[in-house]
C-alpha cells in the first residue's frame, strides 16, 4: 500500500520521495483526490465555485 | 530517492504540516507531533494499522507497557517535524529525538496530556478536505 502511495506522490504528483514520506497523511490523500478529480477518474462530491467562497464585490 | 534534485524552496510539506499537527512541550522545548506517511507506515508496522493503535493505548493494562508505547509514539511523531525541518534546511539540520531522551525529559503525570496530543495529531494528520463521489471500482491487489 505504501509503495502505491509513494508511486502516486512521486510519479503522479511530481513530489520527491522524501517529501511524500513527510507529508501529513490526509494532505497526501487530499492531493491524490484532487488529482483524480482533475483527470476525471473521480467526480467531486460537491462543487464549490470561487464565488461561493469570496463574495462578489470584494 | 526519486527526484533527488528537487528545489528545497518548492517543498510545501512544512506549511501543510503546520495546520495538521499538535504541539507538546518536552524539556521546555516545543515539538510538533505530525502524522506523516512515514509515521503511518511505522505505526502500521508496529500495530498492524492505525485502527489498532487506540485499542492498544487505551486498553493497555500494564502501565509500564503503556508508557513504552507512548514514549515510542511521541518520539516518532515529534521526529517528523524535525525531519521536515531538516528537509527544508539542509544546512541547519537538527538532531532527532531519542526514546531515552523523551523518557528522561517527561514525567508520568504528563501522560494524559501526551495521550491527548497523540490522538489530536492523528485526527489532524488524517483530516480530509476533498471528497469524491463513492467509487464503483472493485478491490484489486
N, CA and C atoms of all chains as a GROMACS GRO file, in nm:
protein
  597
    1UNK      N    1   0.083  -0.121   0.000
    1UNK     CA    2   0.000   0.000   0.000
    1UNK      C    3   0.087   0.126   0.000
    2UNK      N    4   0.194   0.123   0.079
    2UNK     CA    5   0.279   0.242   0.087
    2UNK      C    6   0.357   0.262  -0.042
    3UNK      N    7   0.388   0.150  -0.110
    3UNK     CA    8   0.458   0.162  -0.240
    3UNK      C    9   0.367   0.238  -0.337
    4UNK      N   10   0.238   0.205  -0.333
    4UNK     CA   11   0.142   0.276  -0.420
    4UNK      C   12   0.135   0.424  -0.386
    5UNK      N   13   0.132   0.454  -0.257
    5UNK     CA   14   0.126   0.595  -0.215
    5UNK      C   15   0.249   0.670  -0.263
    6UNK      N   16   0.366   0.607  -0.252
    6UNK     CA   17   0.490   0.672  -0.297
    6UNK      C   18   0.486   0.689  -0.449
    7UNK      N   19   0.433   0.587  -0.517
    7UNK     CA   20   0.419   0.598  -0.663
    7UNK      C   21   0.328   0.716  -0.699
    8UNK      N   22   0.212   0.724  -0.634
    8UNK     CA   23   0.119   0.834  -0.662
    8UNK      C   24   0.189   0.968  -0.637
    9UNK      N   25   0.259   0.976  -0.524
    9UNK     CA   26   0.323   1.102  -0.486
    9UNK      C   27   0.437   1.143  -0.576
   10UNK      N   28   0.520   1.044  -0.616
   10UNK     CA   29   0.637   1.079  -0.699
   10UNK      C   30   0.600   1.088  -0.847
   11UNK      N   31   0.539   0.982  -0.901
   11UNK     CA   32   0.513   0.978  -1.045
   11UNK      C   33   0.396   1.065  -1.087
   12UNK      N   34   0.290   1.066  -1.007
   12UNK     CA   35   0.170   1.140  -1.048
   12UNK      C   36   0.165   1.282  -0.994
   13UNK      N   37   0.211   1.302  -0.872
   13UNK     CA   38   0.204   1.435  -0.813
   13UNK      C   39   0.337   1.509  -0.821
   14UNK      N   40   0.439   1.443  -0.875
   14UNK     CA   41   0.568   1.505  -0.903
   14UNK      C   42   0.638   1.561  -0.779
   15UNK      N   43   0.627   1.491  -0.667
   15UNK     CA   44   0.700   1.531  -0.546
   15UNK      C   45   0.820   1.438  -0.530
   16UNK      N   46   0.919   1.484  -0.452
   16UNK     CA   47   1.032   1.394  -0.425
   16UNK      C   48   0.983   1.287  -0.328
   17UNK      N   49   1.055   1.175  -0.326
   17UNK     CA   50   1.012   1.065  -0.239
   17UNK      C   51   1.016   1.108  -0.092
   18UNK      N   52   1.121   1.183  -0.056
   18UNK     CA   53   1.137   1.228   0.082
   18UNK      C   54   1.017   1.316   0.123
   19UNK      N   55   0.978   1.402   0.028
   19UNK     CA   56   0.865   1.492   0.054
   19UNK      C   57   0.736   1.413   0.077
   20UNK      N   58   0.718   1.309  -0.004
   20UNK     CA   59   0.596   1.228   0.010
   20UNK      C   60   0.592   1.158   0.146
   21UNK      N   61   0.709   1.103   0.187
   21UNK     CA   62   0.714   1.035   0.316
   21UNK      C   63   0.679   1.132   0.429
   22UNK      N   64   0.717   1.259   0.414
   22UNK     CA   65   0.697   1.355   0.524
   22UNK      C   66   0.568   1.436   0.512
   23UNK      N   67   0.484   1.402   0.416
   23UNK     CA   68   0.355   1.472   0.406
   23UNK      C   69   0.258   1.417   0.508
   24UNK      N   70   0.180   1.507   0.573
   24UNK     CA   71   0.073   1.454   0.658
   24UNK      C   72  -0.018   1.365   0.573
   25UNK      N   73  -0.057   1.253   0.632
   25UNK     CA   74  -0.132   1.150   0.558
   25UNK      C   75  -0.256   1.207   0.486
   26UNK      N   76  -0.334   1.287   0.557
   26UNK     CA   77  -0.458   1.341   0.499
   26UNK      C   78  -0.430   1.438   0.385
   27UNK      N   79  -0.318   1.510   0.396
   27UNK     CA   80  -0.280   1.606   0.292
   27UNK      C   81  -0.246   1.532   0.162
   28UNK      N   82  -0.170   1.423   0.175
   28UNK     CA   83  -0.134   1.342   0.058
   28UNK      C   84  -0.260   1.283  -0.005
   29UNK      N   85  -0.352   1.233   0.079
   29UNK     CA   86  -0.475   1.174   0.026
   29UNK      C   87  -0.562   1.281  -0.041
   30UNK      N   88  -0.562   1.403   0.015
   30UNK     CA   89  -0.637   1.514  -0.047
   30UNK      C   90  -0.579   1.550  -0.184
   31UNK      N   91  -0.444   1.557  -0.190
   31UNK     CA   92  -0.380   1.589  -0.318
   31UNK      C   93  -0.413   1.484  -0.423
   32UNK      N   94  -0.410   1.357  -0.379
   32UNK     CA   95  -0.438   1.246  -0.471
   32UNK      C   96  -0.585   1.253  -0.517
   33UNK      N   97  -0.673   1.289  -0.425
   33UNK     CA   98  -0.815   1.302  -0.458
   33UNK      C   99  -0.835   1.415  -0.560
   34UNK      N  100  -0.764   1.528  -0.540
   34UNK     CA  101  -0.772   1.640  -0.634
   34UNK      C  102  -0.724   1.596  -0.772
   35UNK      N  103  -0.614   1.519  -0.773
   35UNK     CA  104  -0.557   1.470  -0.898
   35UNK      C  105  -0.659   1.381  -0.970
   36UNK      N  106  -0.724   1.293  -0.893
   36UNK     CA  107  -0.823   1.203  -0.954
   36UNK      C  108  -0.940   1.283  -1.012
   37UNK      N  109  -0.982   1.387  -0.939
   37UNK     CA  110  -1.094   1.470  -0.988
   37UNK      C  111  -1.051   1.547  -1.112
   38UNK      N  112  -0.929   1.599  -1.112
   38UNK     CA  113  -0.879   1.679  -1.224
   38UNK      C  114  -0.867   1.595  -1.351
   39UNK      N  115  -0.823   1.469  -1.334
   39UNK     CA  116  -0.804   1.382  -1.451
   39UNK      C  117  -0.933   1.309  -1.490
   40UNK      N  118  -1.038   1.328  -1.411
   40UNK     CA  119  -1.166   1.266  -1.446
   40UNK      C  120  -1.183   1.125  -1.393
   41UNK      N  121  -1.088   1.077  -1.312
   41UNK     CA  122  -1.101   0.942  -1.255
   41UNK      C  123  -1.212   0.942  -1.150
   42UNK      N  124  -1.224   1.054  -1.078
   42UNK     CA  125  -1.328   1.064  -0.974
   42UNK      C  126  -1.408   1.191  -0.997
   43UNK      N  127  -1.532   1.190  -0.943
   43UNK     CA  128  -1.618   1.308  -0.956
   43UNK      C  129  -1.628   1.375  -0.820
   44UNK      N  130  -1.612   1.508  -0.813
   44UNK     CA  131  -1.624   1.575  -0.684
   44UNK      C  132  -1.762   1.550  -0.623
   45UNK      N  133  -1.764   1.532  -0.490
   45UNK     CA  134  -1.891   1.509  -0.422
   45UNK      C  135  -1.973   1.638  -0.422
   46UNK      N  136  -1.899   1.751  -0.415
   46UNK     CA  137  -1.967   1.880  -0.410
   46UNK      C  138  -1.882   1.980  -0.488
   47UNK      N  139  -1.943   2.058  -0.574
   47UNK     CA  140  -1.869   2.159  -0.650
   47UNK      C  141  -1.885   2.293  -0.580
   48UNK      N  142  -1.776   2.357  -0.546
   48UNK     CA  143  -1.782   2.488  -0.483
   48UNK      C  144  -1.710   2.586  -0.575
   49UNK      N  145  -1.781   2.692  -0.613
   49UNK     CA  146  -1.718   2.791  -0.700
   49UNK      C  147  -1.647   2.895  -0.614
   50UNK      N  148  -1.552   2.965  -0.674
   50UNK     CA  149  -1.477   3.066  -0.601
   50UNK      C  150  -1.571   3.177  -0.552
   51UNK      N  151  -1.683   3.197  -0.626
   51UNK     CA  152  -1.781   3.299  -0.586
   51UNK      C  153  -1.852   3.262  -0.456
   52UNK      N  154  -1.858   3.128  -0.427
   52UNK     CA  155  -1.920   3.086  -0.301
   52UNK      C  156  -1.829   3.116  -0.184
   53UNK      N  157  -1.700   3.119  -0.212
   53UNK     CA  158  -1.602   3.138  -0.104
   53UNK      C  159  -1.575   3.287  -0.083
   54UNK      N  160  -1.554   3.358  -0.194
   54UNK     CA  161  -1.527   3.501  -0.184
   54UNK      C  162  -1.646   3.576  -0.245
   55UNK      N  163  -1.722   3.649  -0.164
   55UNK     CA  164  -1.841   3.717  -0.216
   55UNK      C  165  -1.807   3.816  -0.329
   56UNK      N  166  -1.898   3.828  -0.425
   56UNK     CA  167  -1.877   3.920  -0.537
   56UNK      C  168  -1.869   4.063  -0.484
   57UNK      N  169  -1.779   4.142  -0.537
   57UNK     CA  170  -1.769   4.282  -0.496
   57UNK      C  171  -1.646   4.310  -0.412
   58UNK      N  172  -1.581   4.205  -0.367
   58UNK     CA  173  -1.458   4.229  -0.288
   58UNK      C  174  -1.340   4.242  -0.384
   59UNK      N  175   1.638   0.750  -0.376
   59UNK     CA  176   1.537   0.856  -0.373
   59UNK      C  177   1.508   0.905  -0.515
   60UNK      N  178   1.382   0.915  -0.546
   60UNK     CA  179   1.346   0.966  -0.676
   60UNK      C  180   1.351   1.119  -0.674
   61UNK      N  181   1.375   1.178  -0.788
   61UNK     CA  182   1.366   1.323  -0.800
   61UNK      C  183   1.454   1.396  -0.697
   62UNK      N  184   1.581   1.351  -0.688
   62UNK     CA  185   1.673   1.399  -0.582
   62UNK      C  186   1.703   1.548  -0.594
   63UNK      N  187   1.693   1.604  -0.718
   63UNK     CA  188   1.736   1.742  -0.738
   63UNK      C  189   1.626   1.844  -0.712
   64UNK      N  190   1.526   1.807  -0.634
   64UNK     CA  191   1.414   1.898  -0.611
   64UNK      C  192   1.461   2.025  -0.538
   65UNK      N  193   1.408   2.137  -0.578
   65UNK     CA  194   1.446   2.265  -0.518
   65UNK      C  195   1.380   2.276  -0.380
   66UNK      N  196   1.459   2.292  -0.273
   66UNK     CA  197   1.400   2.293  -0.139
   66UNK      C  198   1.296   2.403  -0.121
   67UNK      N  199   1.305   2.511  -0.199
   67UNK     CA  200   1.209   2.619  -0.182
   67UNK      C  201   1.068   2.578  -0.228
   68UNK      N  202   1.059   2.468  -0.305
   68UNK     CA  203   0.927   2.423  -0.352
   68UNK      C  204   0.861   2.329  -0.252
   69UNK      N  205   0.940   2.287  -0.150
   69UNK     CA  206   0.887   2.189  -0.056
   69UNK      C  207   0.779   2.255   0.030
   70UNK      N  208   0.657   2.205   0.022
   70UNK     CA  209   0.549   2.270   0.095
   70UNK      C  210   0.492   2.184   0.207
   71UNK      N  211   0.566   2.078   0.243
   71UNK     CA  212   0.514   1.991   0.349
   71UNK      C  213   0.508   2.065   0.481
   72UNK      N  214   0.597   2.161   0.502
   72UNK     CA  215   0.600   2.233   0.628
   72UNK      C  216   0.471   2.310   0.650
   73UNK      N  217   0.425   2.377   0.544
   73UNK     CA  218   0.301   2.455   0.551
   73UNK      C  219   0.182   2.364   0.582
   74UNK      N  220   0.177   2.252   0.510
   74UNK     CA  221   0.067   2.158   0.530
   74UNK      C  222   0.072   2.098   0.670
   75UNK      N  223   0.194   2.072   0.717
   75UNK     CA  224   0.211   2.010   0.848
   75UNK      C  225   0.169   2.104   0.959
   76UNK      N  226   0.187   2.233   0.934
   76UNK     CA  227   0.156   2.335   1.035
   76UNK      C  228   0.012   2.321   1.086
   77UNK      N  229  -0.082   2.310   0.995
   77UNK     CA  230  -0.222   2.303   1.036
   77UNK      C  231  -0.269   2.160   1.066
   78UNK      N  232  -0.180   2.064   1.047
   78UNK     CA  233  -0.221   1.926   1.072
   78UNK      C  234  -0.133   1.863   1.181
   79UNK      N  235  -0.098   1.945   1.280
   79UNK     CA  236  -0.012   1.895   1.387
   79UNK      C  237  -0.065   1.937   1.524
   80UNK      N  238  -0.017   1.869   1.627
   80UNK     CA  239  -0.047   1.906   1.766
   80UNK      C  240   0.086   1.936   1.834
   81UNK      N  241   0.084   2.033   1.926
   81UNK     CA  242   0.211   2.074   1.988
   81UNK      C  243   0.220   2.023   2.132
   82UNK      N  244   0.338   1.973   2.169
   82UNK     CA  245   0.363   1.937   2.310
   82UNK      C  246   0.497   1.996   2.351
   83UNK      N  247   0.519   1.999   2.481
   83UNK     CA  248   0.646   2.052   2.531
   83UNK      C  249   0.724   1.937   2.596
   84UNK      N  250   0.847   1.922   2.552
   84UNK     CA  251   0.934   1.822   2.616
   84UNK      C  252   1.060   1.894   2.660
   85UNK      N  253   1.085   1.897   2.789
   85UNK     CA  254   1.204   1.964   2.842
   85UNK      C  255   1.212   2.109   2.800
   86UNK      N  256   1.103   2.183   2.816
   86UNK     CA  257   1.095   2.326   2.782
   86UNK      C  258   1.109   2.358   2.633
   87UNK      N  259   1.107   2.258   2.550
   87UNK     CA  260   1.113   2.282   2.405
   87UNK      C  261   0.982   2.233   2.344
   88UNK      N  262   0.926   2.315   2.253
   88UNK     CA  263   0.800   2.277   2.188
   88UNK      C  264   0.828   2.186   2.068
   89UNK      N  265   0.752   2.082   2.057
   89UNK     CA  266   0.764   1.992   1.942
   89UNK      C  267   0.627   1.975   1.878
   90UNK      N  268   0.627   1.972   1.745
   90UNK     CA  269   0.502   1.948   1.674
   90UNK      C  270   0.491   1.799   1.647
   91UNK      N  271   0.379   1.740   1.685
   91UNK     CA  272   0.356   1.599   1.654
   91UNK      C  273   0.281   1.593   1.522
   92UNK      N  274   0.338   1.524   1.426
   92UNK     CA  275   0.274   1.518   1.292
   92UNK      C  276   0.263   1.373   1.245
   93UNK      N  277   0.143   1.337   1.204
   93UNK     CA  278   0.123   1.203   1.149
   93UNK      C  279   0.150   1.209   0.998
   94UNK      N  280   0.276   1.180   0.962
   94UNK     CA  281   0.312   1.180   0.820
   94UNK      C  282   0.288   1.041   0.762
   95UNK      N  283   0.312   1.030   0.631
   95UNK     CA  284   0.301   0.900   0.564
   95UNK      C  285   0.403   0.803   0.626
   96UNK      N  286   0.522   0.856   0.651
   96UNK     CA  287   0.629   0.775   0.709
   96UNK      C  288   0.590   0.724   0.849
   97UNK      N  289   0.533   0.813   0.930
   97UNK     CA  290   0.491   0.773   1.065
   97UNK      C  291   0.378   0.671   1.057
   98UNK      N  292   0.287   0.692   0.961
   98UNK     CA  293   0.175   0.598   0.945
   98UNK      C  294   0.228   0.459   0.913
   99UNK      N  295   0.334   0.455   0.829
   99UNK     CA  296   0.391   0.326   0.791
   99UNK      C  297   0.453   0.258   0.914
  100UNK      N  298   0.525   0.336   0.993
  100UNK     CA  299   0.589   0.281   1.114
  100UNK      C  300   0.484   0.227   1.211
  101UNK      N  301   0.375   0.303   1.226
  101UNK     CA  302   0.268   0.261   1.318
  101UNK      C  303   0.202   0.133   1.265
  102UNK      N  304   0.181   0.130   1.134
  102UNK     CA  305   0.120   0.011   1.073
  102UNK      C  306   0.209  -0.111   1.095
  103UNK      N  307   0.342  -0.087   1.087
  103UNK     CA  308   0.438  -0.196   1.106
  103UNK      C  309   0.429  -0.249   1.249
  104UNK      N  310   0.416  -0.157   1.344
  104UNK     CA  311   0.419  -0.196   1.487
  104UNK      C  312   0.285  -0.249   1.538
  105UNK      N  313   0.176  -0.188   1.490
  105UNK     CA  314   0.045  -0.224   1.546
  105UNK      C  315  -0.046  -0.295   1.447
  106UNK      N  316  -0.004  -0.303   1.324
  106UNK     CA  317  -0.088  -0.366   1.223
  106UNK      C  318  -0.192  -0.271   1.167
  107UNK      N  319  -0.180  -0.142   1.193
  107UNK     CA  320  -0.274  -0.044   1.136
  107UNK      C  321  -0.309   0.062   1.238
  108UNK      N  322  -0.347   0.179   1.190
  108UNK     CA  323  -0.382   0.291   1.278
  108UNK      C  324  -0.499   0.256   1.369
  109UNK      N  325  -0.594   0.177   1.313
  109UNK     CA  326  -0.716   0.147   1.389
  109UNK      C  327  -0.686   0.067   1.515
  110UNK      N  328  -0.575  -0.007   1.515
  110UNK     CA  329  -0.542  -0.090   1.632
  110UNK      C  330  -0.473  -0.009   1.742
  111UNK      N  331  -0.425   0.109   1.706
  111UNK     CA  332  -0.346   0.188   1.800
  111UNK      C  333  -0.428   0.233   1.920
  112UNK      N  334  -0.550   0.284   1.895
  112UNK     CA  335  -0.636   0.332   2.003
  112UNK      C  336  -0.663   0.221   2.104
  113UNK      N  337  -0.696   0.102   2.054
  113UNK     CA  338  -0.724  -0.012   2.141
  113UNK      C  339  -0.602  -0.044   2.226
  114UNK      N  340  -0.488  -0.045   2.161
  114UNK     CA  341  -0.363  -0.080   2.230
  114UNK      C  342  -0.332   0.023   2.340
  115UNK      N  343  -0.349   0.150   2.308
  115UNK     CA  344  -0.314   0.255   2.404
  115UNK      C  345  -0.413   0.263   2.519
  116UNK      N  346  -0.542   0.257   2.485
  116UNK     CA  347  -0.644   0.278   2.586
  116UNK      C  348  -0.667   0.155   2.673
  117UNK      N  349  -0.649   0.036   2.615
  117UNK     CA  350  -0.679  -0.085   2.691
  117UNK      C  351  -0.557  -0.146   2.758
  118UNK      N  352  -0.444  -0.077   2.744
  118UNK     CA  353  -0.322  -0.134   2.800
  118UNK      C  354  -0.331  -0.139   2.953
  119UNK      N  355  -0.334  -0.263   3.004
  119UNK     CA  356  -0.348  -0.278   3.150
  119UNK      C  357  -0.212  -0.260   3.217
  120UNK      N  358  -0.109  -0.291   3.145
  120UNK     CA  359   0.025  -0.281   3.201
  120UNK      C  360   0.076  -0.137   3.185
  121UNK      N  361   0.091  -0.068   3.296
  121UNK     CA  362   0.129   0.074   3.294
  121UNK      C  363   0.264   0.096   3.225
  122UNK      N  364   0.359   0.008   3.258
  122UNK     CA  365   0.494   0.022   3.201
  122UNK      C  366   0.490   0.008   3.048
  123UNK      N  367   0.408  -0.089   3.004
  123UNK     CA  368   0.393  -0.113   2.860
  123UNK      C  369   0.330   0.009   2.792
  124UNK      N  370   0.226   0.066   2.860
  124UNK     CA  371   0.159   0.184   2.804
  124UNK      C  372   0.258   0.299   2.793
  125UNK      N  373   0.344   0.315   2.895
  125UNK     CA  374   0.445   0.421   2.892
  125UNK      C  375   0.540   0.401   2.774
  126UNK      N  376   0.586   0.278   2.757
  126UNK     CA  377   0.677   0.247   2.646
  126UNK      C  378   0.615   0.285   2.512
  127UNK      N  379   0.488   0.249   2.498
  127UNK     CA  380   0.420   0.276   2.370
  127UNK      C  381   0.407   0.427   2.348
  128UNK      N  382   0.372   0.500   2.455
  128UNK     CA  383   0.354   0.644   2.441
  128UNK      C  384   0.487   0.713   2.411
  129UNK      N  385   0.593   0.669   2.478
  129UNK     CA  386   0.726   0.726   2.452
  129UNK      C  387   0.766   0.700   2.307
  130UNK      N  388   0.741   0.578   2.260
  130UNK     CA  389   0.775   0.544   2.121
  130UNK      C  390   0.697   0.632   2.024
  131UNK      N  391   0.567   0.648   2.052
  131UNK     CA  392   0.483   0.728   1.964
  131UNK      C  393   0.522   0.875   1.963
  132UNK      N  394   0.549   0.930   2.083
  132UNK     CA  395   0.588   1.071   2.091
  132UNK      C  396   0.718   1.094   2.015
  133UNK      N  397   0.814   1.003   2.036
  133UNK     CA  398   0.943   1.016   1.966
  133UNK      C  399   0.921   1.012   1.815
  134UNK      N  400   0.840   0.916   1.771
  134UNK     CA  401   0.814   0.902   1.627
  134UNK      C  402   0.748   1.027   1.570
  135UNK      N  403   0.641   1.074   1.636
  135UNK     CA  404   0.562   1.185   1.582
  135UNK      C  405   0.637   1.318   1.592
  136UNK      N  406   0.710   1.338   1.703
  136UNK     CA  407   0.787   1.463   1.717
  136UNK      C  408   0.902   1.467   1.617
  137UNK      N  409   0.960   1.350   1.589
  137UNK     CA  410   1.071   1.346   1.494
  137UNK      C  411   1.028   1.382   1.352
  138UNK      N  412   0.899   1.366   1.322
  138UNK     CA  413   0.852   1.400   1.187
  138UNK      C  414   0.870   1.549   1.160
  139UNK      N  415   0.842   1.634   1.263
  139UNK     CA  416   0.858   1.778   1.240
  139UNK      C  417   1.006   1.813   1.228
  140UNK      N  418   1.094   1.738   1.298
  140UNK     CA  419   1.238   1.762   1.285
  140UNK      C  420   1.284   1.720   1.144
  141UNK      N  421   1.232   1.608   1.097
  141UNK     CA  422   1.269   1.561   0.962
  141UNK      C  423   1.223   1.660   0.855
  142UNK      N  424   1.104   1.719   0.875
  142UNK     CA  425   1.054   1.820   0.781
  142UNK      C  426   1.145   1.943   0.784
  143UNK      N  427   1.184   1.983   0.905
  143UNK     CA  428   1.277   2.096   0.918
  143UNK      C  429   1.407   2.064   0.845
  144UNK      N  430   1.459   1.942   0.866
  144UNK     CA  431   1.586   1.904   0.803
  144UNK      C  432   1.576   1.898   0.650
  145UNK      N  433   1.458   1.860   0.602
  145UNK     CA  434   1.436   1.855   0.457
  145UNK      C  435   1.440   1.995   0.396
  146UNK      N  436   1.386   2.090   0.472
  146UNK     CA  437   1.380   2.228   0.422
  146UNK      C  438   1.510   2.305   0.448
  147UNK      N  439   1.583   2.265   0.552
  147UNK     CA  440   1.704   2.337   0.591
  147UNK      C  441   1.824   2.243   0.590
  148UNK      N  442   1.874   2.217   0.471
  148UNK     CA  443   1.982   2.118   0.458
  148UNK      C  444   2.109   2.162   0.531
  149UNK      N  445   2.128   2.293   0.549
  149UNK     CA  446   2.250   2.342   0.616
  149UNK      C  447   2.229   2.364   0.765
  150UNK      N  448   2.110   2.346   0.813
  150UNK     CA  449   2.083   2.372   0.955
  150UNK      C  450   2.000   2.256   1.011
  151UNK      N  451   2.063   2.136   1.006
  151UNK     CA  452   1.987   2.018   1.047
  151UNK      C  453   1.984   2.006   1.199
  152UNK      N  454   1.867   1.963   1.251
  152UNK     CA  455   1.853   1.940   1.394
  152UNK      C  456   1.866   1.791   1.422
  153UNK      N  457   1.911   1.760   1.543
  153UNK     CA  458   1.924   1.619   1.580
  153UNK      C  459   1.788   1.559   1.611
  154UNK      N  460   1.771   1.433   1.575
  154UNK     CA  461   1.644   1.367   1.602
  154UNK      C  462   1.635   1.331   1.751
  155UNK      N  463   1.513   1.330   1.803
  155UNK     CA  464   1.490   1.290   1.942
  155UNK      C  465   1.513   1.140   1.956
  156UNK      N  466   1.558   1.102   2.075
  156UNK     CA  467   1.572   0.957   2.100
  156UNK      C  468   1.475   0.920   2.211
  157UNK      N  469   1.435   0.793   2.212
  157UNK     CA  470   1.338   0.748   2.312
  157UNK      C  471   1.389   0.770   2.455
  158UNK      N  472   1.521   0.748   2.476
  158UNK     CA  473   1.579   0.768   2.612
  158UNK      C  474   1.562   0.913   2.656
  159UNK      N  475   1.584   1.005   2.561
  159UNK     CA  476   1.572   1.148   2.594
  159UNK      C  477   1.428   1.180   2.634
  160UNK      N  478   1.334   1.129   2.554
  160UNK     CA  479   1.192   1.155   2.585
  160UNK      C  480   1.157   1.097   2.722
  161UNK      N  481   1.208   0.978   2.752
  161UNK     CA  482   1.182   0.915   2.882
  161UNK      C  483   1.235   1.001   2.996
  162UNK      N  484   1.356   1.055   2.975
  162UNK     CA  485   1.420   1.135   3.079
  162UNK      C  486   1.353   1.270   3.099
  163UNK      N  487   1.306   1.328   2.990
  163UNK     CA  488   1.256   1.466   2.997
  163UNK      C  489   1.106   1.476   3.028
  164UNK      N  490   1.040   1.362   3.042
  164UNK     CA  491   0.896   1.368   3.068
  164UNK      C  492   0.863   1.296   3.199
  165UNK      N  493   0.747   1.329   3.255
  165UNK     CA  494   0.705   1.262   3.379
  165UNK      C  495   0.576   1.185   3.351
  166UNK      N  496   0.551   1.082   3.431
  166UNK     CA  497   0.427   1.005   3.408
  166UNK      C  498   0.302   1.090   3.422
  167UNK      N  499   0.314   1.202   3.498
  167UNK     CA  500   0.198   1.289   3.518
  167UNK      C  501   0.155   1.356   3.386
  168UNK      N  502   0.252   1.365   3.296
  168UNK     CA  503   0.220   1.429   3.167
  168UNK      C  504   0.154   1.331   3.069
  169UNK      N  505   0.142   1.209   3.113
  169UNK     CA  506   0.090   1.102   3.027
  169UNK      C  507  -0.043   1.136   2.960
  170UNK      N  508  -0.138   1.185   3.041
  170UNK     CA  509  -0.272   1.213   2.987
  170UNK      C  510  -0.263   1.320   2.878
  171UNK      N  511  -0.181   1.423   2.905
  171UNK     CA  512  -0.166   1.531   2.808
  171UNK      C  513  -0.106   1.477   2.677
  172UNK      N  514  -0.008   1.388   2.692
  172UNK     CA  515   0.055   1.332   2.573
  172UNK      C  516  -0.040   1.242   2.495
  173UNK      N  517  -0.119   1.164   2.570
  173UNK     CA  518  -0.217   1.077   2.502
  173UNK      C  519  -0.310   1.163   2.416
  174UNK      N  520  -0.356   1.275   2.476
  174UNK     CA  521  -0.446   1.364   2.402
  174UNK      C  522  -0.377   1.424   2.281
  175UNK      N  523  -0.250   1.464   2.299
  175UNK     CA  524  -0.176   1.524   2.188
  175UNK      C  525  -0.153   1.422   2.076
  176UNK      N  526  -0.128   1.297   2.116
  176UNK     CA  527  -0.108   1.192   2.014
  176UNK      C  528  -0.237   1.174   1.935
  177UNK      N  529  -0.348   1.166   2.007
  177UNK     CA  530  -0.478   1.147   1.940
  177UNK      C  531  -0.511   1.269   1.851
  178UNK      N  532  -0.481   1.390   1.903
  178UNK     CA  533  -0.508   1.511   1.824
  178UNK      C  534  -0.425   1.512   1.696
  179UNK      N  535  -0.298   1.472   1.707
  179UNK     CA  536  -0.212   1.473   1.587
  179UNK      C  537  -0.260   1.369   1.487
  180UNK      N  538  -0.314   1.257   1.537
  180UNK     CA  539  -0.368   1.154   1.448
  180UNK      C  540  -0.490   1.208   1.373
  181UNK      N  541  -0.580   1.272   1.450
  181UNK     CA  542  -0.702   1.325   1.388
  181UNK      C  543  -0.669   1.433   1.286
  182UNK      N  544  -0.579   1.526   1.325
  182UNK     CA  545  -0.545   1.635   1.233
  182UNK      C  546  -0.467   1.583   1.112
  183UNK      N  547  -0.379   1.485   1.138
  183UNK     CA  548  -0.295   1.431   1.030
  183UNK      C  549  -0.374   1.357   0.925
  184UNK      N  550  -0.485   1.294   0.969
  184UNK     CA  551  -0.563   1.216   0.871
  184UNK      C  552  -0.685   1.295   0.821
  185UNK      N  553  -0.698   1.422   0.870
  185UNK     CA  554  -0.813   1.503   0.831
  185UNK      C  555  -0.819   1.521   0.679
  186UNK      N  556  -0.939   1.504   0.622
  186UNK     CA  557  -0.954   1.517   0.477
  186UNK      C  558  -1.045   1.636   0.446
  187UNK      N  559  -1.010   1.709   0.340
  187UNK     CA  560  -1.092   1.823   0.297
  187UNK      C  561  -1.159   1.798   0.162
  188UNK      N  562  -1.102   1.707   0.085
  188UNK     CA  563  -1.152   1.682  -0.050
  188UNK      C  564  -1.228   1.550  -0.055
  189UNK      N  565  -1.348   1.555  -0.106
  189UNK     CA  566  -1.428   1.433  -0.115
  189UNK      C  567  -1.476   1.410  -0.258
  190UNK      N  568  -1.481   1.283  -0.296
  190UNK     CA  569  -1.533   1.247  -0.427
  190UNK      C  570  -1.658   1.163  -0.410
  191UNK      N  571  -1.731   1.148  -0.520
  191UNK     CA  572  -1.847   1.058  -0.516
  191UNK      C  573  -1.796   0.917  -0.491
  192UNK      N  574  -1.876   0.832  -0.424
  192UNK     CA  575  -1.828   0.696  -0.396
  192UNK      C  576  -1.784   0.626  -0.524
  193UNK      N  577  -1.667   0.560  -0.516
  193UNK     CA  578  -1.612   0.493  -0.635
  193UNK      C  579  -1.680   0.360  -0.657
  194UNK      N  580  -1.691   0.323  -0.788
  194UNK     CA  581  -1.753   0.193  -0.819
  194UNK      C  582  -1.645   0.089  -0.849
  195UNK      N  583  -1.519   0.127  -0.822
  195UNK     CA  584  -1.408   0.036  -0.852
  195UNK      C  585  -1.413  -0.090  -0.767
  196UNK      N  586  -1.364  -0.200  -0.825
  196UNK     CA  587  -1.354  -0.323  -0.746
  196UNK      C  588  -1.216  -0.325  -0.681
  197UNK      N  589  -1.206  -0.396  -0.571
  197UNK     CA  590  -1.081  -0.402  -0.497
  197UNK      C  591  -0.980  -0.485  -0.576
  198UNK      N  592  -0.856  -0.435  -0.586
  198UNK     CA  593  -0.751  -0.512  -0.654
  198UNK      C  594  -0.629  -0.522  -0.564
  199UNK      N  595  -0.541  -0.618  -0.605
  199UNK     CA  596  -0.410  -0.639  -0.541
  199UNK      C  597  -0.407  -0.599  -0.401
   0.00000   0.00000   0.00000
